[in-house]
């Protein structure tokens, strides 16, 4: 399947925001394996970098908060 660039970008954004919501929820749970939390934190940092580099820095503070919560800070 090949998507037009605009649809591919929208799919990527919605996927990133969906992952952020899942990570934010997991950060509030005490029963999440620390390795999973650490790996999610790394992915959130990568998403933050890509989103910010592409003009979506308006969500940076929230993503950084989720990263910190995943790391127990």
mmCIF file of the N, C-alpha and C atoms, coordinates in Angstrom:
data_MODEL
# 
_entry.id   MODEL 
# 
loop_
_atom_site.group_PDB 
_atom_site.id 
_atom_site.type_symbol 
_atom_site.label_atom_id 
_atom_site.label_alt_id 
_atom_site.label_comp_id 
_atom_site.label_asym_id 
_atom_site.label_entity_id 
_atom_site.label_seq_id 
_atom_site.pdbx_PDB_ins_code 
_atom_site.Cartn_x 
_atom_site.Cartn_y 
_atom_site.Cartn_z 
_atom_site.occupancy 
_atom_site.B_iso_or_equiv 
_atom_site.pdbx_formal_charge 
_atom_site.auth_seq_id 
_atom_site.auth_comp_id 
_atom_site.auth_asym_id 
_atom_site.auth_atom_id 
_atom_site.pdbx_PDB_model_num 
ATOM 1   N N  . UNK A 1 1  ? 0.845  -1.170 0.000  1.00 0.00 ? 1  UNK A N  1 
ATOM 2   C CA . UNK A 1 1  ? 0.000  0.000  0.000  1.00 0.00 ? 1  UNK A CA 1 
ATOM 3   C C  . UNK A 1 1  ? 0.893  1.236  0.000  1.00 0.00 ? 1  UNK A C  1 
ATOM 4   N N  . UNK A 1 2  ? 0.605  2.162  -0.836 1.00 0.00 ? 2  UNK A N  1 
ATOM 5   C CA . UNK A 1 2  ? 1.343  3.424  -0.910 1.00 0.00 ? 2  UNK A CA 1 
ATOM 6   C C  . UNK A 1 2  ? 0.377  4.568  -0.653 1.00 0.00 ? 2  UNK A C  1 
ATOM 7   N N  . UNK A 1 3  ? 0.668  5.337  0.378  1.00 0.00 ? 3  UNK A N  1 
ATOM 8   C CA . UNK A 1 3  ? -0.179 6.480  0.724  1.00 0.00 ? 3  UNK A CA 1 
ATOM 9   C C  . UNK A 1 3  ? 0.421  7.762  0.155  1.00 0.00 ? 3  UNK A C  1 
ATOM 10  N N  . UNK A 1 4  ? -0.430 8.693  -0.227 1.00 0.00 ? 4  UNK A N  1 
ATOM 11  C CA . UNK A 1 4  ? 0.077  10.015 -0.602 1.00 0.00 ? 4  UNK A CA 1 
ATOM 12  C C  . UNK A 1 4  ? 0.791  10.635 0.603  1.00 0.00 ? 4  UNK A C  1 
ATOM 13  N N  . UNK A 1 5  ? 1.757  11.494 0.332  1.00 0.00 ? 5  UNK A N  1 
ATOM 14  C CA . UNK A 1 5  ? 2.575  12.071 1.399  1.00 0.00 ? 5  UNK A CA 1 
ATOM 15  C C  . UNK A 1 5  ? 1.755  12.749 2.492  1.00 0.00 ? 5  UNK A C  1 
ATOM 16  N N  . UNK A 1 6  ? 0.711  13.486 2.126  1.00 0.00 ? 6  UNK A N  1 
ATOM 17  C CA . UNK A 1 6  ? -0.075 14.164 3.158  1.00 0.00 ? 6  UNK A CA 1 
ATOM 18  C C  . UNK A 1 6  ? -0.785 13.172 4.071  1.00 0.00 ? 6  UNK A C  1 
ATOM 19  N N  . UNK A 1 7  ? -1.284 12.074 3.511  1.00 0.00 ? 7  UNK A N  1 
ATOM 20  C CA . UNK A 1 7  ? -1.937 11.052 4.333  1.00 0.00 ? 7  UNK A CA 1 
ATOM 21  C C  . UNK A 1 7  ? -0.922 10.294 5.175  1.00 0.00 ? 7  UNK A C  1 
ATOM 22  N N  . UNK A 1 8  ? 0.259  10.067 4.638  1.00 0.00 ? 8  UNK A N  1 
ATOM 23  C CA . UNK A 1 8  ? 1.317  9.407  5.388  1.00 0.00 ? 8  UNK A CA 1 
ATOM 24  C C  . UNK A 1 8  ? 1.746  10.258 6.584  1.00 0.00 ? 8  UNK A C  1 
ATOM 25  N N  . UNK A 1 9  ? 1.848  11.562 6.372  1.00 0.00 ? 9  UNK A N  1 
ATOM 26  C CA . UNK A 1 9  ? 2.194  12.467 7.474  1.00 0.00 ? 9  UNK A CA 1 
ATOM 27  C C  . UNK A 1 9  ? 1.108  12.480 8.543  1.00 0.00 ? 9  UNK A C  1 
ATOM 28  N N  . UNK A 1 10 ? -0.142 12.515 8.126  1.00 0.00 ? 10 UNK A N  1 
ATOM 29  C CA . UNK A 1 10 ? -1.239 12.494 9.103  1.00 0.00 ? 10 UNK A CA 1 
ATOM 30  C C  . UNK A 1 10 ? -1.265 11.177 9.871  1.00 0.00 ? 10 UNK A C  1 
ATOM 31  N N  . UNK A 1 11 ? -1.027 10.074 9.187  1.00 0.00 ? 11 UNK A N  1 
ATOM 32  C CA . UNK A 1 11 ? -0.968 8.773  9.856  1.00 0.00 ? 11 UNK A CA 1 
ATOM 33  C C  . UNK A 1 11 ? 0.162  8.752  10.879 1.00 0.00 ? 11 UNK A C  1 
ATOM 34  N N  . UNK A 1 12 ? 1.320  9.283  10.509 1.00 0.00 ? 12 UNK A N  1 
ATOM 35  C CA . UNK A 1 12 ? 2.459  9.315  11.430 1.00 0.00 ? 12 UNK A CA 1 
ATOM 36  C C  . UNK A 1 12 ? 2.151  10.173 12.658 1.00 0.00 ? 12 UNK A C  1 
ATOM 37  N N  . UNK A 1 13 ? 1.532  11.330 12.442 1.00 0.00 ? 13 UNK A N  1 
ATOM 38  C CA . UNK A 1 13 ? 1.184  12.205 13.572 1.00 0.00 ? 13 UNK A CA 1 
ATOM 39  C C  . UNK A 1 13 ? 0.180  11.545 14.504 1.00 0.00 ? 13 UNK A C  1 
ATOM 40  N N  . UNK A 1 14 ? -0.862 10.967 13.938 1.00 0.00 ? 14 UNK A N  1 
ATOM 41  C CA . UNK A 1 14 ? -1.867 10.312 14.778 1.00 0.00 ? 14 UNK A CA 1 
ATOM 42  C C  . UNK A 1 14 ? -1.265 9.122  15.521 1.00 0.00 ? 14 UNK A C  1 
ATOM 43  N N  . UNK A 1 15 ? -0.385 8.388  14.890 1.00 0.00 ? 15 UNK A N  1 
ATOM 44  C CA . UNK A 1 15 ? 0.275  7.263  15.549 1.00 0.00 ? 15 UNK A CA 1 
ATOM 45  C C  . UNK A 1 15 ? 1.150  7.753  16.697 1.00 0.00 ? 15 UNK A C  1 
ATOM 46  N N  . UNK A 1 16 ? 1.892  8.835  16.457 1.00 0.00 ? 16 UNK A N  1 
ATOM 47  C CA . UNK A 1 16 ? 2.752  9.391  17.500 1.00 0.00 ? 16 UNK A CA 1 
ATOM 48  C C  . UNK A 1 16 ? 1.926  9.869  18.693 1.00 0.00 ? 16 UNK A C  1 
ATOM 49  N N  . UNK A 1 17 ? 0.836  10.567 18.422 1.00 0.00 ? 17 UNK A N  1 
ATOM 50  C CA . UNK A 1 17 ? 0.006  11.059 19.514 1.00 0.00 ? 17 UNK A CA 1 
ATOM 51  C C  . UNK A 1 17 ? -0.683 9.914  20.244 1.00 0.00 ? 17 UNK A C  1 
ATOM 52  N N  . UNK A 1 18 ? -1.070 8.884  19.513 1.00 0.00 ? 18 UNK A N  1 
ATOM 53  C CA . UNK A 1 18 ? -1.658 7.701  20.144 1.00 0.00 ? 18 UNK A CA 1 
ATOM 54  C C  . UNK A 1 18 ? -0.664 7.017  21.065 1.00 0.00 ? 18 UNK A C  1 
ATOM 55  N N  . UNK A 1 19 ? 0.569  6.861  20.602 1.00 0.00 ? 19 UNK A N  1 
ATOM 56  C CA . UNK A 1 19 ? 1.602  6.262  21.444 1.00 0.00 ? 19 UNK A CA 1 
ATOM 57  C C  . UNK A 1 19 ? 1.847  7.131  22.675 1.00 0.00 ? 19 UNK A C  1 
ATOM 58  N N  . UNK A 1 20 ? 1.826  8.435  22.484 1.00 0.00 ? 20 UNK A N  1 
ATOM 59  C CA . UNK A 1 20 ? 2.018  9.330  23.628 1.00 0.00 ? 20 UNK A CA 1 
ATOM 60  C C  . UNK A 1 20 ? 0.937  9.119  24.686 1.00 0.00 ? 20 UNK A C  1 
ATOM 61  N N  . UNK A 1 21 ? -0.306 8.988  24.247 1.00 0.00 ? 21 UNK A N  1 
ATOM 62  C CA . UNK A 1 21 ? -1.393 8.776  25.209 1.00 0.00 ? 21 UNK A CA 1 
ATOM 63  C C  . UNK A 1 21 ? -1.222 7.455  25.962 1.00 0.00 ? 21 UNK A C  1 
ATOM 64  N N  . UNK A 1 22 ? -0.815 6.409  25.265 1.00 0.00 ? 22 UNK A N  1 
ATOM 65  C CA . UNK A 1 22 ? -0.574 5.111  25.913 1.00 0.00 ? 22 UNK A CA 1 
ATOM 66  C C  . UNK A 1 22 ? 0.592  5.231  26.893 1.00 0.00 ? 22 UNK A C  1 
ATOM 67  N N  . UNK A 1 23 ? 1.665  5.889  26.479 1.00 0.00 ? 23 UNK A N  1 
ATOM 68  C CA . UNK A 1 23 ? 2.824  6.059  27.359 1.00 0.00 ? 23 UNK A CA 1 
ATOM 69  C C  . UNK A 1 23 ? 2.468  6.886  28.586 1.00 0.00 ? 23 UNK A C  1 
ATOM 70  N N  . UNK A 1 24 ? 1.662  7.921  28.380 1.00 0.00 ? 24 UNK A N  1 
ATOM 71  C CA . UNK A 1 24 ? 1.228  8.769  29.504 1.00 0.00 ? 24 UNK A CA 1 
ATOM 72  C C  . UNK A 1 24 ? 0.424  7.946  30.506 1.00 0.00 ? 24 UNK A C  1 
ATOM 73  N N  . UNK A 1 25 ? -0.460 7.101  30.010 1.00 0.00 ? 25 UNK A N  1 
ATOM 74  C CA . UNK A 1 25 ? -1.251 6.237  30.889 1.00 0.00 ? 25 UNK A CA 1 
ATOM 75  C C  . UNK A 1 25 ? -0.345 5.240  31.609 1.00 0.00 ? 25 UNK A C  1 
ATOM 76  N N  . UNK A 1 26 ? 0.591  4.634  30.872 1.00 0.00 ? 26 UNK A N  1 
ATOM 77  C CA . UNK A 1 26 ? 1.480  3.646  31.484 1.00 0.00 ? 26 UNK A CA 1 
ATOM 78  C C  . UNK A 1 26 ? 2.374  4.267  32.554 1.00 0.00 ? 26 UNK A C  1 
ATOM 79  N N  . UNK A 1 27 ? 2.698  5.547  32.385 1.00 0.00 ? 27 UNK A N  1 
ATOM 80  C CA . UNK A 1 27 ? 3.550  6.229  33.366 1.00 0.00 ? 27 UNK A CA 1 
ATOM 81  C C  . UNK A 1 27 ? 2.863  6.355  34.723 1.00 0.00 ? 27 UNK A C  1 
ATOM 82  N N  . UNK A 1 28 ? 1.539  6.253  34.748 1.00 0.00 ? 28 UNK A N  1 
ATOM 83  C CA . UNK A 1 28 ? 0.801  6.376  36.008 1.00 0.00 ? 28 UNK A CA 1 
ATOM 84  C C  . UNK A 1 28 ? 0.625  5.042  36.717 1.00 0.00 ? 28 UNK A C  1 
ATOM 85  N N  . UNK A 1 29 ? 1.035  3.968  36.062 1.00 0.00 ? 29 UNK A N  1 
ATOM 86  C CA . UNK A 1 29 ? 0.795  2.624  36.600 1.00 0.00 ? 29 UNK A CA 1 
ATOM 87  C C  . UNK A 1 29 ? 2.039  2.078  37.283 1.00 0.00 ? 29 UNK A C  1 
ATOM 88  N N  . UNK A 1 30 ? 1.847  1.453  38.410 1.00 0.00 ? 30 UNK A N  1 
ATOM 89  C CA . UNK A 1 30 ? 2.973  0.879  39.150 1.00 0.00 ? 30 UNK A CA 1 
ATOM 90  C C  . UNK A 1 30 ? 3.294  -0.545 38.700 1.00 0.00 ? 30 UNK A C  1 
ATOM 91  N N  . UNK A 1 31 ? 2.417  -1.146 37.899 1.00 0.00 ? 31 UNK A N  1 
ATOM 92  C CA . UNK A 1 31 ? 2.634  -2.530 37.494 1.00 0.00 ? 31 UNK A CA 1 
ATOM 93  C C  . UNK A 1 31 ? 3.289  -2.668 36.116 1.00 0.00 ? 31 UNK A C  1 
ATOM 94  N N  . UNK A 1 32 ? 3.851  -1.589 35.595 1.00 0.00 ? 32 UNK A N  1 
ATOM 95  C CA . UNK A 1 32 ? 4.531  -1.641 34.296 1.00 0.00 ? 32 UNK A CA 1 
ATOM 96  C C  . UNK A 1 32 ? 6.003  -1.962 34.534 1.00 0.00 ? 32 UNK A C  1 
ATOM 97  N N  . UNK A 1 33 ? 6.488  -2.949 33.829 1.00 0.00 ? 33 UNK A N  1 
ATOM 98  C CA . UNK A 1 33 ? 7.883  -3.384 33.926 1.00 0.00 ? 33 UNK A CA 1 
ATOM 99  C C  . UNK A 1 33 ? 8.814  -2.184 33.694 1.00 0.00 ? 33 UNK A C  1 
ATOM 100 N N  . UNK A 1 34 ? 9.823  -2.003 34.548 1.00 0.00 ? 34 UNK A N  1 
ATOM 101 C CA . UNK A 1 34 ? 10.751 -0.872 34.398 1.00 0.00 ? 34 UNK A CA 1 
ATOM 102 C C  . UNK A 1 34 ? 11.447 -0.843 33.027 1.00 0.00 ? 34 UNK A C  1 
ATOM 103 N N  . UNK A 1 35 ? 11.712 -1.990 32.458 1.00 0.00 ? 35 UNK A N  1 
ATOM 104 C CA . UNK A 1 35 ? 12.344 -2.020 31.133 1.00 0.00 ? 35 UNK A CA 1 
ATOM 105 C C  . UNK A 1 35 ? 11.404 -1.430 30.073 1.00 0.00 ? 35 UNK A C  1 
ATOM 106 N N  . UNK A 1 36 ? 10.128 -1.759 30.182 1.00 0.00 ? 36 UNK A N  1 
ATOM 107 C CA . UNK A 1 36 ? 9.143  -1.214 29.245 1.00 0.00 ? 36 UNK A CA 1 
ATOM 108 C C  . UNK A 1 36 ? 9.061  0.309  29.415 1.00 0.00 ? 36 UNK A C  1 
ATOM 109 N N  . UNK A 1 37 ? 9.041  0.763  30.651 1.00 0.00 ? 37 UNK A N  1 
ATOM 110 C CA . UNK A 1 37 ? 8.992  2.205  30.915 1.00 0.00 ? 37 UNK A CA 1 
ATOM 111 C C  . UNK A 1 37 ? 10.204 2.903  30.308 1.00 0.00 ? 37 UNK A C  1 
ATOM 112 N N  . UNK A 1 38 ? 11.378 2.300  30.487 1.00 0.00 ? 38 UNK A N  1 
ATOM 113 C CA . UNK A 1 38 ? 12.607 2.884  29.961 1.00 0.00 ? 38 UNK A CA 1 
ATOM 114 C C  . UNK A 1 38 ? 12.583 2.933  28.437 1.00 0.00 ? 38 UNK A C  1 
ATOM 115 N N  . UNK A 1 39 ? 12.150 1.858  27.815 1.00 0.00 ? 39 UNK A N  1 
ATOM 116 C CA . UNK A 1 39 ? 12.097 1.820  26.357 1.00 0.00 ? 39 UNK A CA 1 
ATOM 117 C C  . UNK A 1 39 ? 11.075 2.808  25.810 1.00 0.00 ? 39 UNK A C  1 
ATOM 118 N N  . UNK A 1 40 ? 9.932  2.918  26.465 1.00 0.00 ? 40 UNK A N  1 
ATOM 119 C CA . UNK A 1 40 ? 8.926  3.902  26.048 1.00 0.00 ? 40 UNK A CA 1 
ATOM 120 C C  . UNK A 1 40 ? 9.475  5.320  26.169 1.00 0.00 ? 40 UNK A C  1 
ATOM 121 N N  . UNK A 1 41 ? 10.225 5.570  27.225 1.00 0.00 ? 41 UNK A N  1 
ATOM 122 C CA . UNK A 1 41 ? 10.822 6.884  27.425 1.00 0.00 ? 41 UNK A CA 1 
ATOM 123 C C  . UNK A 1 41 ? 11.756 7.241  26.270 1.00 0.00 ? 41 UNK A C  1 
ATOM 124 N N  . UNK A 1 42 ? 12.548 6.271  25.824 1.00 0.00 ? 42 UNK A N  1 
ATOM 125 C CA . UNK A 1 42 ? 13.458 6.493  24.696 1.00 0.00 ? 42 UNK A CA 1 
ATOM 126 C C  . UNK A 1 42 ? 12.661 6.798  23.422 1.00 0.00 ? 42 UNK A C  1 
ATOM 127 N N  . UNK A 1 43 ? 11.583 6.056  23.202 1.00 0.00 ? 43 UNK A N  1 
ATOM 128 C CA . UNK A 1 43 ? 10.753 6.304  22.020 1.00 0.00 ? 43 UNK A CA 1 
ATOM 129 C C  . UNK A 1 43 ? 10.086 7.678  22.091 1.00 0.00 ? 43 UNK A C  1 
ATOM 130 N N  . UNK A 1 44 ? 9.665  8.068  23.286 1.00 0.00 ? 44 UNK A N  1 
ATOM 131 C CA . UNK A 1 44 ? 9.041  9.376  23.440 1.00 0.00 ? 44 UNK A CA 1 
ATOM 132 C C  . UNK A 1 44 ? 10.055 10.483 23.139 1.00 0.00 ? 44 UNK A C  1 
ATOM 133 N N  . UNK A 1 45 ? 11.293 10.302 23.567 1.00 0.00 ? 45 UNK A N  1 
ATOM 134 C CA . UNK A 1 45 ? 12.335 11.293 23.280 1.00 0.00 ? 45 UNK A CA 1 
ATOM 135 C C  . UNK A 1 45 ? 12.562 11.402 21.773 1.00 0.00 ? 45 UNK A C  1 
ATOM 136 N N  . UNK A 1 46 ? 12.560 10.268 21.086 1.00 0.00 ? 46 UNK A N  1 
ATOM 137 C CA . UNK A 1 46 ? 12.735 10.278 19.632 1.00 0.00 ? 46 UNK A CA 1 
ATOM 138 C C  . UNK A 1 46 ? 11.563 10.979 18.945 1.00 0.00 ? 46 UNK A C  1 
ATOM 139 N N  . UNK A 1 47 ? 10.345 10.668 19.386 1.00 0.00 ? 47 UNK A N  1 
ATOM 140 C CA . UNK A 1 47 ? 9.174  11.338 18.816 1.00 0.00 ? 47 UNK A CA 1 
ATOM 141 C C  . UNK A 1 47 ? 9.229  12.843 19.063 1.00 0.00 ? 47 UNK A C  1 
ATOM 142 N N  . UNK A 1 48 ? 9.639  13.230 20.248 1.00 0.00 ? 48 UNK A N  1 
ATOM 143 C CA . UNK A 1 48 ? 9.751  14.645 20.578 1.00 0.00 ? 48 UNK A CA 1 
ATOM 144 C C  . UNK A 1 48 ? 10.709 15.333 19.613 1.00 0.00 ? 48 UNK A C  1 
ATOM 145 N N  . UNK A 1 49 ? 11.838 14.709 19.352 1.00 0.00 ? 49 UNK A N  1 
ATOM 146 C CA . UNK A 1 49 ? 12.821 15.291 18.438 1.00 0.00 ? 49 UNK A CA 1 
ATOM 147 C C  . UNK A 1 49 ? 12.280 15.445 17.025 1.00 0.00 ? 49 UNK A C  1 
ATOM 148 N N  . UNK A 1 50 ? 11.633 14.406 16.524 1.00 0.00 ? 50 UNK A N  1 
ATOM 149 C CA . UNK A 1 50 ? 11.088 14.441 15.164 1.00 0.00 ? 50 UNK A CA 1 
ATOM 150 C C  . UNK A 1 50 ? 9.954  15.455 15.060 1.00 0.00 ? 50 UNK A C  1 
ATOM 151 N N  . UNK A 1 51 ? 9.042  15.434 16.031 1.00 0.00 ? 51 UNK A N  1 
ATOM 152 C CA . UNK A 1 51 ? 7.918  16.374 15.990 1.00 0.00 ? 51 UNK A CA 1 
ATOM 153 C C  . UNK A 1 51 ? 8.410  17.814 16.066 1.00 0.00 ? 51 UNK A C  1 
ATOM 154 N N  . UNK A 1 52 ? 9.347  18.079 16.962 1.00 0.00 ? 52 UNK A N  1 
ATOM 155 C CA . UNK A 1 52 ? 9.861  19.437 17.115 1.00 0.00 ? 52 UNK A CA 1 
ATOM 156 C C  . UNK A 1 52 ? 10.586 19.900 15.847 1.00 0.00 ? 52 UNK A C  1 
ATOM 157 N N  . UNK A 1 53 ? 11.352 19.002 15.247 1.00 0.00 ? 53 UNK A N  1 
ATOM 158 C CA . UNK A 1 53 ? 12.092 19.349 14.027 1.00 0.00 ? 53 UNK A CA 1 
ATOM 159 C C  . UNK A 1 53 ? 11.161 19.629 12.851 1.00 0.00 ? 53 UNK A C  1 
ATOM 160 N N  . UNK A 1 54 ? 9.924  19.159 12.955 1.00 0.00 ? 54 UNK A N  1 
ATOM 161 C CA . UNK A 1 54 ? 8.969  19.336 11.866 1.00 0.00 ? 54 UNK A CA 1 
ATOM 162 C C  . UNK A 1 54 ? 7.826  20.288 12.220 1.00 0.00 ? 54 UNK A C  1 
ATOM 163 N N  . UNK A 1 55 ? 8.100  21.187 13.163 1.00 0.00 ? 55 UNK A N  1 
ATOM 164 C CA . UNK A 1 55 ? 7.142  22.251 13.450 1.00 0.00 ? 55 UNK A CA 1 
ATOM 165 C C  . UNK A 1 55 ? 6.054  21.913 14.448 1.00 0.00 ? 55 UNK A C  1 
ATOM 166 N N  . UNK A 1 56 ? 6.181  20.820 15.156 1.00 0.00 ? 56 UNK A N  1 
ATOM 167 C CA . UNK A 1 56 ? 5.155  20.448 16.135 1.00 0.00 ? 56 UNK A CA 1 
ATOM 168 C C  . UNK A 1 56 ? 5.713  20.547 17.557 1.00 0.00 ? 56 UNK A C  1 
ATOM 169 N N  . UNK A 1 57 ? 6.406  21.640 17.827 1.00 0.00 ? 57 UNK A N  1 
ATOM 170 C CA . UNK A 1 57 ? 7.011  21.809 19.150 1.00 0.00 ? 57 UNK A CA 1 
ATOM 171 C C  . UNK A 1 57 ? 6.003  22.228 20.208 1.00 0.00 ? 57 UNK A C  1 
ATOM 172 N N  . UNK A 1 58 ? 4.764  22.473 19.816 1.00 0.00 ? 58 UNK A N  1 
ATOM 173 C CA . UNK A 1 58 ? 3.720  22.867 20.755 1.00 0.00 ? 58 UNK A CA 1 
ATOM 174 C C  . UNK A 1 58 ? 3.390  21.765 21.761 1.00 0.00 ? 58 UNK A C  1 
ATOM 175 N N  . UNK A 1 59 ? 3.758  20.523 21.460 1.00 0.00 ? 59 UNK A N  1 
ATOM 176 C CA . UNK A 1 59 ? 3.467  19.413 22.381 1.00 0.00 ? 59 UNK A CA 1 
ATOM 177 C C  . UNK A 1 59 ? 4.709  18.988 23.166 1.00 0.00 ? 59 UNK A C  1 
ATOM 178 N N  . UNK A 1 60 ? 5.830  19.661 22.940 1.00 0.00 ? 60 UNK A N  1 
ATOM 179 C CA . UNK A 1 60 ? 7.102  19.271 23.554 1.00 0.00 ? 60 UNK A CA 1 
ATOM 180 C C  . UNK A 1 60 ? 7.012  19.163 25.079 1.00 0.00 ? 60 UNK A C  1 
ATOM 181 N N  . UNK A 1 61 ? 6.439  20.153 25.729 1.00 0.00 ? 61 UNK A N  1 
ATOM 182 C CA . UNK A 1 61 ? 6.377  20.160 27.201 1.00 0.00 ? 61 UNK A CA 1 
ATOM 183 C C  . UNK A 1 61 ? 5.606  18.940 27.726 1.00 0.00 ? 61 UNK A C  1 
ATOM 184 N N  . UNK A 1 62 ? 4.508  18.607 27.072 1.00 0.00 ? 62 UNK A N  1 
ATOM 185 C CA . UNK A 1 62 ? 3.717  17.460 27.511 1.00 0.00 ? 62 UNK A CA 1 
ATOM 186 C C  . UNK A 1 62 ? 4.476  16.149 27.292 1.00 0.00 ? 62 UNK A C  1 
ATOM 187 N N  . UNK A 1 63 ? 5.146  16.014 26.159 1.00 0.00 ? 63 UNK A N  1 
ATOM 188 C CA . UNK A 1 63 ? 5.907  14.789 25.893 1.00 0.00 ? 63 UNK A CA 1 
ATOM 189 C C  . UNK A 1 63 ? 7.068  14.672 26.870 1.00 0.00 ? 63 UNK A C  1 
ATOM 190 N N  . UNK A 1 64 ? 7.749  15.766 27.144 1.00 0.00 ? 64 UNK A N  1 
ATOM 191 C CA . UNK A 1 64 ? 8.849  15.724 28.112 1.00 0.00 ? 64 UNK A CA 1 
ATOM 192 C C  . UNK A 1 64 ? 8.334  15.355 29.502 1.00 0.00 ? 64 UNK A C  1 
ATOM 193 N N  . UNK A 1 65 ? 7.133  15.805 29.848 1.00 0.00 ? 65 UNK A N  1 
ATOM 194 C CA . UNK A 1 65 ? 6.528  15.422 31.126 1.00 0.00 ? 65 UNK A CA 1 
ATOM 195 C C  . UNK A 1 65 ? 6.250  13.932 31.181 1.00 0.00 ? 65 UNK A C  1 
ATOM 196 N N  . UNK A 1 66 ? 5.807  13.378 30.065 1.00 0.00 ? 66 UNK A N  1 
ATOM 197 C CA . UNK A 1 66 ? 5.555  11.933 29.996 1.00 0.00 ? 66 UNK A CA 1 
ATOM 198 C C  . UNK A 1 66 ? 6.864  11.165 30.104 1.00 0.00 ? 66 UNK A C  1 
ATOM 199 N N  . UNK A 1 67 ? 7.908  11.647 29.425 1.00 0.00 ? 67 UNK A N  1 
ATOM 200 C CA . UNK A 1 67 ? 9.225  11.014 29.532 1.00 0.00 ? 67 UNK A CA 1 
ATOM 201 C C  . UNK A 1 67 ? 9.683  10.974 30.995 1.00 0.00 ? 67 UNK A C  1 
ATOM 202 N N  . UNK A 1 68 ? 9.570  12.100 31.655 1.00 0.00 ? 68 UNK A N  1 
ATOM 203 C CA . UNK A 1 68 ? 10.005 12.200 33.057 1.00 0.00 ? 68 UNK A CA 1 
ATOM 204 C C  . UNK A 1 68 ? 9.179  11.257 33.936 1.00 0.00 ? 68 UNK A C  1 
ATOM 205 N N  . UNK A 1 69 ? 7.882  11.196 33.715 1.00 0.00 ? 69 UNK A N  1 
ATOM 206 C CA . UNK A 1 69 ? 7.031  10.305 34.513 1.00 0.00 ? 69 UNK A CA 1 
ATOM 207 C C  . UNK A 1 69 ? 7.403  8.836  34.285 1.00 0.00 ? 69 UNK A C  1 
ATOM 208 N N  . UNK A 1 70 ? 7.720  8.493  33.046 1.00 0.00 ? 70 UNK A N  1 
ATOM 209 C CA . UNK A 1 70 ? 8.132  7.111  32.756 1.00 0.00 ? 70 UNK A CA 1 
ATOM 210 C C  . UNK A 1 70 ? 9.437  6.765  33.471 1.00 0.00 ? 70 UNK A C  1 
ATOM 211 N N  . UNK A 1 71 ? 10.289 7.768  33.625 1.00 0.00 ? 71 UNK A N  1 
ATOM 212 C CA . UNK A 1 71 ? 11.582 7.542  34.287 1.00 0.00 ? 71 UNK A CA 1 
ATOM 213 C C  . UNK A 1 71 ? 11.491 7.715  35.801 1.00 0.00 ? 71 UNK A C  1 
ATOM 214 N N  . UNK A 1 72 ? 10.290 8.000  36.291 1.00 0.00 ? 72 UNK A N  1 
ATOM 215 C CA . UNK A 1 72 ? 10.088 8.122  37.738 1.00 0.00 ? 72 UNK A CA 1 
ATOM 216 C C  . UNK A 1 72 ? 10.594 9.425  38.308 1.00 0.00 ? 72 UNK A C  1 
ATOM 217 N N  . UNK A 1 73 ? 10.715 10.435 37.479 1.00 0.00 ? 73 UNK A N  1 
ATOM 218 C CA . UNK A 1 73 ? 11.189 11.762 37.962 1.00 0.00 ? 73 UNK A CA 1 
ATOM 219 C C  . UNK A 1 73 ? 10.030 12.640 38.303 1.00 0.00 ? 73 UNK A C  1 
# 
